[in-house]
Amino acid sequence: MAQNDAKVWEYDVILTPDEGDTFSVSVPALPEVCTFGDSVEDALDNAREAIELVIEVKRDFGEPVPVPASVSIRKVAVEAAE
């Protein structure tokens, strides 16, 4: 596919601060993607690269590529064990 004909899909990602100044990233629509970065920007760049790689591998193996879907995040209150 020519670069001009490429579709641009936007996947929701979840950034989670880790100890220090790093951030882990997961992609609910693509559970294979799990990466991190030393900053938010670095984590997002790594996520973009990992997403592109997963899509490429899925296409190479004839597997369907999940269409991006919106993620809804909610809080659930639970009693913490002591």
Sequence and secondary structure as in RCSB ss.txt:
>XXXX:A:sequence
MAQNDAKVWEYDVILTPDEGDTFSVSVPALPEVCTFGDSVEDALDNAREAIELVIEVKRDFGEPVPVPASVSIRK
VAVEAAE
>XXXX:A:secstr
  GGG        EEEE STT EEEE TT TT EEEESSHHHHHHHHHHHHHHHHHHHHHTT             
       
